[in-house]
Amino acid sequence: MPEDEKTPAREIITDYAQAHFRYFRTADGTVYAQRNGHPVARPIRSQGTTGSHRQELMVGLFRDGVGVFNGTALKEALDLIEALALTEDVQSVHIRVAPGWDGATWLDLGRADGRSVRIHPTGWDIAVPDPREVCWRRTQLTGELPLPARDTDGKGIDLLLRLCNFATAQTECLAIAWLIGCLEPSVPVPAPFLTGPQGAGKSTGGRMLTRIIEGMSGDLRRAPKDEENLIAAVAAGWVTALDNLSHMTPDLSDAMCCIVTGAENVKRALFTDGDVFRARYRRPLLLTGIDVGVIRPDLAERLLPLRLERPRVRRTEAELWADYAEALPMILGSLLDLTVKVRAVDVETPTDLRMADFAHLCAQLDAATGFGSLAAYRAALDDLNDDVIEGDLLAQTVLRHAADVEPGTAQRMTSTEWLHHFTRLYTGEECRPLPKGWPTTGKVLSDRLKRLQPTLAARGVLIDSGRTYEGRYIEISRSPAAPPHQQQTL
């Protein structure tokens, strides 16, 4: 055949690709490739070297006898495919958990055959999802889950609780509520903070909870040193588990708040001047540690303390994880059964808690099982408020001031006047030095009080601000319904 009558290699590749793959774009403009009939989607511009669509396409061309092509032809074909895909409809890709049709939820088992769990209002099934309904995105953090067992009669939950060293029944029901929340893609869940004495198995317990969702390859990792690396790690998986936290910087605390409730990160795209890359993220977060020091009030509202105790009988790692791997199909099956049962319950949503979706889930769990998880959640938040107050001398000083105020009465001053008042109250007659971090200006005091507002409100101290023709003011009062507050010791 004359040279000019040969079909260009890029056209051969393009025709083969369009016949064997479905191409679409997401809302941020990323183009994905999805093999016909298979739910897993891969970005065609993947920067990774393992499992990329380029490799997938090359292997398919070779195995089907089409040929072996050079990099130039592949690049030209993928450029054309990407341009054509940008005109297609937008579809979302999901990691591990995804919403489906008719109120269903899908759980990716991470299997090569694409089989997943479909949780629907009447039960759950194992099937390969329709690619138009669910597109899975997988990374190196996506582990494989076993096929869940059926007809477990709740035995899997009992097995899990025996393997973990939870200190109380209240802690156990909160852990179960968190696991159910992890299977719901639209519900923000607080971050469990596994605490306890040294040797209580906090890291082991964290791994067990994580691997129910992420598979046996799921593991804990050290907290990244900067927010950008933390966001990258969060975006690559579903459950992010950080181990052995001993200190929490303000930046890390703010980043964790964003991870739990959702945020968006925008940065410049690589090798461009004008384009930007958008990363939306909201993920279940799990933390372990003995003590992280001072907890900021906004993070405290997003934490779920789970206390563990030292086991009476020690077991080897090999024996423990062998038993866990054997029990995991039954644990997952029992969790799915309970999830269906909980979702079928209709209850009122508690309106007084920051994480209202999780509070609603706790109320559903209580109605379905009688556990009492909502009361346990309230008690846990109350304990966290105590931790915040114990670590903040300004909060203690405000409570000391409020102890001398009649319930139902309010005092109004400028932020600078309040700063002088609290400083005199703290230093006292001994004129002791001010601690590090004490507010230095009225503006700093105002900002600190805004952060402490929910914590102090839980103790019956209300803080409000406003403006008159004379200027801005801060108003502090005691709630009439609040019980008398015991004076805080400074």
C-alpha positions as CSV (number, residue, x, y, z in Angstrom):
1,M,0.0,0.0,0.0
2,P,1.4,3.4,-0.9
3,E,2.6,5.5,2.1
4,D,0.0,8.2,1.6
5,E,-2.9,5.7,1.6
6,K,-2.0,4.3,5.1
7,T,-4.4,5.2,8.0
8,P,-2.5,7.5,10.4
9,A,-1.6,5.8,13.7
10,R,-3.5,8.5,15.7
11,E,-6.7,7.6,13.9
12,I,-6.3,3.9,14.5
13,I,-5.7,4.6,18.2
14,T,-8.6,7.0,18.4
15,D,-11.1,4.6,16.7
16,Y,-10.0,1.8,19.0
17,A,-10.3,3.9,22.1
18,Q,-13.7,5.2,21.3
19,A,-14.9,1.7,20.6
20,H,-13.6,0.2,23.9
21,F,-13.8,3.1,26.3
22,R,-16.2,5.8,27.4
23,Y,-14.7,9.2,27.9
24,F,-16.3,12.0,30.0
25,R,-15.4,15.1,32.0
26,T,-15.9,16.1,35.6
27,A,-17.0,19.6,36.8
28,D,-13.4,20.7,37.2
29,G,-12.7,19.8,33.5
30,T,-10.7,16.6,34.2
31,V,-11.3,14.0,31.5
32,Y,-11.7,10.3,32.6
33,A,-11.7,7.1,30.6
34,Q,-13.9,4.2,31.6
35,R,-13.8,0.8,30.0
36,N,-17.1,-0.2,28.6
37,G,-19.2,-1.9,31.2
38,H,-16.7,-1.3,34.0
39,P,-17.3,1.2,36.8
40,V,-13.6,2.2,37.4
41,A,-12.6,5.5,35.7
42,R,-9.0,6.7,35.2
43,P,-7.9,10.2,34.3
44,I,-6.3,10.2,30.9
45,R,-3.8,12.8,32.1
46,S,-2.7,10.8,35.1
47,Q,0.7,11.8,36.4
48,G,1.2,8.4,37.9
49,T,3.1,5.6,36.3
50,T,1.1,2.7,37.5
51,G,-2.4,1.8,36.2
52,S,-2.7,4.9,34.0
53,H,-5.1,5.0,31.1
54,R,-2.2,5.4,28.7
55,Q,-0.9,2.0,29.8
56,E,-4.3,0.5,29.7
57,L,-4.8,1.7,26.1
58,M,-1.4,0.4,25.0
59,V,-2.0,-3.0,26.5
60,G,-5.4,-3.2,24.9
61,L,-4.0,-2.3,21.4
62,F,-1.3,-5.0,21.8
63,R,-3.5,-7.8,23.1
64,D,-6.2,-7.2,20.5
65,G,-3.6,-7.4,17.7
66,V,-4.0,-3.8,16.6
67,G,-0.3,-3.0,17.0
68,V,2.3,-1.3,19.0
69,F,2.5,2.5,18.6
70,N,5.1,5.1,19.5
71,G,4.6,7.9,22.1
72,T,3.9,10.6,19.5
73,A,1.0,8.7,18.0
74,L,-0.5,8.0,21.5
75,K,-0.1,11.6,22.6
76,E,-1.8,12.9,19.4
77,A,-4.7,10.5,19.9
78,L,-5.1,11.3,23.6
79,D,-5.1,15.0,22.8
80,L,-7.9,14.5,20.3
81,I,-9.9,12.3,22.7
82,E,-9.5,14.8,25.5
83,A,-10.8,17.6,23.2
84,L,-13.8,15.5,22.2
85,A,-14.6,14.5,25.8
86,L,-14.8,18.2,26.9
87,T,-18.0,18.5,24.8
88,E,-19.6,15.6,26.7
89,D,-21.9,15.8,29.7
90,V,-20.4,16.3,33.2
91,Q,-20.3,13.3,35.5
92,S,-18.8,12.9,39.0
93,V,-16.2,10.4,40.1
94,H,-16.1,9.0,43.6
95,I,-13.7,7.3,46.0
96,R,-15.0,4.4,48.0
97,V,-18.5,5.8,48.7
98,A,-21.0,7.2,46.2
99,P,-24.6,8.2,45.9
100,G,-26.7,6.2,43.5
101,W,-30.1,6.2,41.9
102,D,-33.4,6.0,43.9
103,G,-31.8,6.9,47.2
104,A,-29.2,4.1,47.1
105,T,-25.6,4.3,48.3
106,W,-22.7,2.4,46.7
107,L,-19.6,1.1,48.5
108,D,-16.6,0.3,46.3
109,L,-15.0,-3.0,47.4
110,G,-11.9,-2.2,45.4
111,R,-12.1,-5.4,43.4
112,A,-10.7,-5.8,39.9
113,D,-14.1,-7.1,38.6
114,G,-15.8,-3.9,39.8
115,R,-18.2,-5.6,42.1
116,S,-19.5,-3.2,44.7
117,V,-22.2,-3.0,47.5
118,R,-25.4,-1.2,46.8
119,I,-27.1,-0.1,50.0
120,H,-30.8,0.7,49.2
121,P,-33.9,1.3,51.4
122,T,-34.9,-2.3,51.6
123,G,-31.5,-4.0,52.0
124,W,-28.1,-4.3,50.3
125,D,-26.8,-6.3,47.3
126,I,-23.5,-7.0,45.6
127,A,-23.4,-6.0,41.9
128,V,-21.4,-4.2,39.3
129,P,-22.8,-0.6,39.1
130,D,-24.0,0.9,35.9
131,P,-21.2,3.2,34.7
132,R,-23.8,5.9,34.1
133,E,-24.8,5.7,37.8
134,V,-21.4,5.4,39.5
135,C,-17.8,6.0,38.4
136,W,-15.2,4.9,40.8
137,R,-11.8,6.6,41.1
138,R,-9.1,4.5,42.6
139,T,-5.7,5.4,43.9
140,Q,-2.8,3.6,45.6
141,L,-4.7,4.1,48.9
142,T,-7.8,2.2,47.6
143,G,-7.5,-1.2,49.2
144,E,-9.6,-4.3,48.5
145,L,-12.5,-5.3,50.8
146,P,-13.8,-8.9,51.2
147,L,-17.3,-9.8,50.1
148,P,-19.5,-9.0,53.1
149,A,-21.2,-12.0,54.8
150,R,-24.9,-12.3,54.9
151,D,-27.3,-13.3,57.7
152,T,-24.8,-12.4,60.4
153,D,-27.5,-11.6,63.0
154,G,-25.3,-8.8,64.4
155,K,-22.4,-11.2,65.3
156,G,-19.9,-9.1,63.3
157,I,-20.5,-6.1,65.6
158,D,-19.9,-8.2,68.6
159,L,-16.7,-9.6,67.1
160,L,-15.4,-6.0,66.4
161,L,-16.2,-4.8,70.0
162,R,-14.3,-7.8,71.4
163,L,-11.3,-7.1,69.3
164,C,-11.2,-3.4,70.3
165,N,-10.5,-2.2,73.8
166,F,-13.3,0.4,74.2
167,A,-13.6,1.5,77.8
168,T,-17.4,1.9,78.0
169,A,-20.6,0.9,76.2
170,Q,-21.1,4.6,75.3
171,T,-17.8,4.6,73.5
172,E,-18.8,1.5,71.6
173,C,-22.1,2.9,70.3
174,L,-20.3,6.1,69.2
175,A,-17.8,4.1,67.2
176,I,-20.6,2.2,65.5
177,A,-22.4,5.4,64.7
178,W,-19.2,6.8,63.1
179,L,-18.8,3.7,61.0
180,I,-22.4,4.0,59.7
181,G,-21.7,7.7,59.0
182,C,-18.7,6.7,56.9
183,L,-21.0,4.8,54.5
184,E,-23.1,7.9,53.8
185,P,-21.4,10.2,51.2
186,S,-23.5,13.3,52.1
187,V,-23.2,13.2,55.9
188,P,-20.3,15.0,57.7
189,V,-19.2,12.9,60.6
190,P,-17.0,14.1,63.5
191,A,-13.4,12.8,63.8
192,P,-13.0,10.0,66.3
193,F,-10.1,10.8,68.6
194,L,-8.9,7.5,70.2
195,T,-7.4,8.3,73.6
196,G,-6.3,6.2,76.6
197,P,-3.3,5.2,78.6
198,Q,-0.1,4.0,77.0
199,G,-0.6,0.4,75.9
200,A,-4.4,0.7,75.4
201,G,-4.1,-0.2,71.7
202,K,-5.1,3.1,70.3
203,S,-3.2,2.6,67.0
204,T,-4.5,-1.0,66.7
205,G,-8.1,0.2,67.3
206,G,-7.7,3.0,64.8
207,R,-6.4,0.5,62.2
208,M,-9.3,-1.8,62.9
209,L,-11.9,0.9,62.4
210,T,-10.2,2.2,59.3
211,R,-9.8,-1.2,57.6
212,I,-13.5,-1.9,57.8
213,I,-13.9,0.9,55.2
214,E,-10.5,0.9,53.5
215,G,-9.6,-2.8,53.5
216,M,-6.6,-4.6,55.0
217,S,-4.2,-2.3,53.3
218,G,-5.6,0.7,55.1
219,D,-3.3,2.1,57.7
220,L,-2.5,5.0,60.0
221,R,0.0,7.6,59.1
222,R,1.8,10.5,60.6
223,A,0.3,14.0,60.2
224,P,1.9,15.8,57.3
225,K,4.0,18.9,58.1
226,D,2.0,21.2,55.9
227,E,-1.6,21.7,54.8
228,E,-0.9,21.0,51.1
229,N,0.4,17.5,51.8
230,L,-2.4,16.8,54.2
231,I,-5.0,17.8,51.5
232,A,-3.2,15.6,48.9
233,A,-3.4,12.6,51.3
234,V,-7.0,13.3,52.1
235,A,-8.0,13.6,48.4
236,A,-6.5,10.2,47.6
237,G,-8.6,8.1,50.0
238,W,-11.9,8.1,51.9
239,V,-10.9,7.6,55.5
240,T,-7.8,9.6,56.6
241,A,-6.3,8.2,59.8
242,L,-3.5,10.2,61.6
243,D,-1.6,8.4,64.3
244,N,0.1,9.4,67.6
245,L,-0.7,13.1,67.6
246,S,1.1,14.9,70.4
247,H,0.7,18.5,69.3
248,M,-1.8,20.3,67.1
249,T,-0.8,23.6,65.5
250,P,-3.4,26.2,64.7
251,D,-3.0,25.6,61.0
252,L,-3.4,21.8,61.4
253,S,-6.4,22.4,63.6
254,D,-8.1,24.6,61.0
255,A,-7.2,22.1,58.2
256,M,-8.9,19.3,60.2
257,C,-12.0,21.4,60.6
258,C,-12.2,21.9,56.9
259,I,-11.6,18.2,56.2
260,V,-14.5,17.2,58.5
261,T,-17.1,19.7,57.2
262,G,-15.8,20.2,53.7
263,A,-13.9,22.9,51.9
264,E,-12.3,23.7,48.6
265,N,-8.6,24.2,47.8
266,V,-7.6,26.3,44.7
267,K,-4.0,26.4,43.5
268,R,-2.2,27.2,40.3
269,A,-2.1,24.4,37.8
270,L,1.3,23.0,37.0
271,F,3.2,24.5,34.1
272,T,0.6,27.3,33.6
273,D,0.3,30.9,34.5
274,G,-3.4,31.5,34.4
275,D,-5.1,28.1,34.9
276,V,-6.0,26.9,38.4
277,F,-6.7,23.5,39.9
278,R,-9.7,23.0,42.2
279,A,-9.8,20.3,44.9
280,R,-13.0,19.8,46.9
281,Y,-12.7,17.5,49.8
282,R,-14.8,16.3,52.8
283,R,-13.7,13.1,54.3
284,P,-14.1,11.0,57.4
285,L,-11.1,11.7,59.7
286,L,-9.7,9.5,62.5
287,L,-7.0,10.5,65.1
288,T,-5.1,8.7,67.8
289,G,-3.0,10.0,70.7
290,I,-2.6,10.3,74.4
291,D,-2.8,14.1,74.6
292,V,-2.7,16.8,72.0
293,G,-2.5,19.7,74.4
294,V,-4.8,22.6,73.9
295,I,-7.8,21.9,71.7
296,R,-9.3,24.9,69.9
297,P,-13.1,25.3,70.3
298,D,-14.0,25.0,66.6
299,L,-12.2,21.7,66.4
300,A,-13.6,20.4,69.6
301,E,-17.1,20.6,68.1
302,R,-15.9,18.3,65.3
303,L,-14.2,15.7,67.5
304,L,-15.6,12.4,68.8
305,P,-13.6,11.2,71.8
306,L,-13.3,7.4,72.0
307,R,-11.6,6.2,75.1
308,L,-9.8,2.8,75.2
309,E,-8.4,0.8,78.1
310,R,-5.5,-1.5,78.5
311,P,-6.3,-5.1,77.6
312,R,-6.2,-7.7,80.4
313,V,-4.7,-10.3,78.1
314,R,-2.0,-9.5,75.5
315,R,-2.0,-11.1,72.1
316,T,0.6,-11.2,69.3
317,E,0.2,-9.0,66.3
318,A,0.1,-12.0,64.0
319,E,-2.7,-13.7,66.0
320,L,-4.7,-10.5,66.4
321,W,-4.7,-9.6,62.7
322,A,-5.4,-13.1,61.6
323,D,-8.5,-13.2,63.7
324,Y,-9.5,-9.7,62.4
325,A,-9.0,-10.7,58.7
326,E,-11.2,-13.8,59.3
327,A,-13.9,-11.7,61.0
328,L,-13.8,-8.8,58.6
329,P,-16.5,-10.2,56.1
330,M,-18.9,-10.8,59.0
331,I,-18.1,-7.4,60.5
332,L,-18.8,-5.6,57.2
333,G,-21.9,-7.7,56.7
334,S,-23.3,-6.8,60.1
335,L,-22.4,-3.1,59.6
336,L,-24.3,-3.1,56.3
337,D,-27.3,-4.8,57.9
338,L,-27.3,-2.2,60.7
339,T,-26.9,0.6,58.3
340,V,-30.1,-0.4,56.4
341,K,-32.0,-0.7,59.6
342,V,-30.9,2.7,60.9
343,R,-31.7,4.5,57.6
344,A,-35.2,3.1,57.7
345,V,-35.9,5.0,61.0
346,D,-37.5,8.4,60.8
347,V,-36.7,10.7,63.8
348,E,-36.5,14.4,64.5
349,T,-33.1,16.1,64.0
350,P,-31.6,17.6,67.2
351,T,-31.1,21.3,66.5
352,D,-28.8,22.3,69.3
353,L,-25.6,20.5,68.2
354,R,-23.1,21.7,65.6
355,M,-22.8,18.4,63.8
356,A,-26.6,18.1,63.3
357,D,-26.3,15.3,60.6
358,F,-24.3,13.1,62.9
359,A,-26.7,13.9,65.8
360,H,-29.6,12.8,63.6
361,L,-27.7,9.6,62.8
362,C,-27.2,8.9,66.5
363,A,-31.0,9.5,67.1
364,Q,-31.7,7.0,64.3
365,L,-29.3,4.5,65.8
366,D,-31.0,4.8,69.2
367,A,-34.4,4.4,67.7
368,A,-33.3,1.3,65.9
369,T,-31.3,-0.4,68.6
370,G,-31.9,1.5,71.9
371,F,-28.1,2.1,72.3
372,G,-28.3,5.7,73.7
373,S,-25.6,7.1,71.4
374,L,-27.1,10.6,71.3
375,A,-26.8,11.0,75.0
376,A,-23.3,9.6,74.8
377,Y,-22.5,12.1,72.0
378,R,-23.8,15.0,74.2
379,A,-21.7,13.8,77.1
380,A,-18.6,13.5,74.9
381,L,-19.0,17.1,73.7
382,D,-19.5,18.3,77.3
383,D,-16.2,16.6,78.2
384,L,-14.5,18.3,75.2
385,N,-15.8,21.7,76.4
386,D,-14.2,21.0,79.8
387,D,-10.9,20.2,78.0
388,V,-11.1,23.5,76.0
389,I,-11.8,25.5,79.2
390,E,-9.0,23.8,81.1
391,G,-6.5,24.7,78.4
392,D,-7.6,28.3,77.9
393,L,-7.0,30.8,80.7
394,L,-9.1,33.4,79.1
395,A,-12.1,31.1,79.1
396,Q,-11.5,30.4,82.8
397,T,-11.3,34.2,83.5
398,V,-14.6,34.8,81.6
399,L,-16.3,32.1,83.6
400,R,-14.9,33.5,86.8
401,H,-16.4,36.9,85.9
402,A,-19.7,35.4,85.0
403,A,-19.9,33.6,88.4
404,D,-20.5,37.0,90.0
405,V,-23.1,38.1,87.5
406,E,-26.8,37.7,88.3
407,P,-28.6,35.3,85.8
408,G,-30.5,37.1,83.2
409,T,-28.4,40.3,83.5
410,A,-25.9,41.6,80.9
411,Q,-22.9,43.8,80.9
412,R,-21.9,45.8,77.9
413,M,-18.4,47.3,77.3
414,T,-16.0,47.9,74.5
415,S,-13.4,45.2,73.7
416,T,-10.6,47.3,75.2
417,E,-12.6,47.8,78.4
418,W,-13.2,44.1,78.6
419,L,-9.5,43.4,78.1
420,H,-8.6,45.7,81.0
421,H,-11.3,44.1,83.2
422,F,-10.2,40.5,82.4
423,T,-6.5,41.4,82.8
424,R,-7.1,42.9,86.3
425,L,-9.3,39.9,87.2
426,Y,-6.6,37.4,86.1
427,T,-3.6,39.2,87.7
428,G,-5.4,39.8,91.0
429,E,-3.9,41.4,94.0
430,E,-0.7,39.3,93.5
431,C,-0.1,41.1,90.2
432,R,1.1,37.8,88.7
433,P,2.4,37.9,85.1
434,L,0.2,37.4,82.2
435,P,0.5,34.0,80.4
436,K,1.9,33.6,76.9
437,G,-0.9,34.1,74.4
438,W,-2.9,36.5,76.5
439,P,-4.8,39.0,74.3
440,T,-2.8,42.2,73.8
441,T,-5.4,44.4,72.1
442,G,-9.2,44.7,72.1
443,K,-9.3,43.3,68.6
444,V,-7.4,40.1,69.6
445,L,-9.7,39.7,72.6
446,S,-12.8,40.1,70.4
447,D,-11.6,37.4,68.0
448,R,-10.7,35.0,70.9
449,L,-14.2,35.5,72.4
450,K,-15.8,34.7,69.0
451,R,-14.0,31.3,69.0
452,L,-14.9,30.6,72.6
453,Q,-18.6,31.6,72.1
454,P,-20.0,28.1,71.6
455,T,-17.9,26.6,74.5
456,L,-18.9,29.4,76.9
457,A,-22.6,29.2,75.8
458,A,-22.6,25.5,76.8
459,R,-21.7,26.8,80.3
460,G,-24.5,29.3,80.3
461,V,-22.3,32.3,79.4
462,L,-23.7,34.2,76.4
463,I,-21.5,36.6,74.4
464,D,-23.0,39.0,71.9
465,S,-21.6,42.0,70.0
466,G,-23.1,45.0,68.2
467,R,-22.7,48.6,67.4
468,T,-24.2,51.9,68.6
469,Y,-23.6,55.4,67.6
470,E,-20.8,55.5,70.1
471,G,-19.0,52.5,68.6
472,R,-18.8,48.7,68.8
473,Y,-19.4,46.8,72.0
474,I,-19.3,43.3,73.5
475,E,-22.1,42.1,75.8
476,I,-21.6,39.2,78.2
477,S,-24.5,37.7,80.2
478,R,-25.5,34.6,82.1
479,S,-28.4,32.5,80.8
480,P,-31.4,32.6,83.1
481,A,-31.9,28.8,82.6
482,A,-28.3,27.9,83.2
483,P,-27.5,26.2,86.5
484,P,-25.2,28.2,88.9
485,H,-21.6,27.8,87.6
486,Q,-18.9,26.8,89.9
487,Q,-16.1,29.3,90.0
488,Q,-13.1,28.2,87.9
489,T,-9.8,28.0,89.7
490,L,-7.1,29.9,87.9
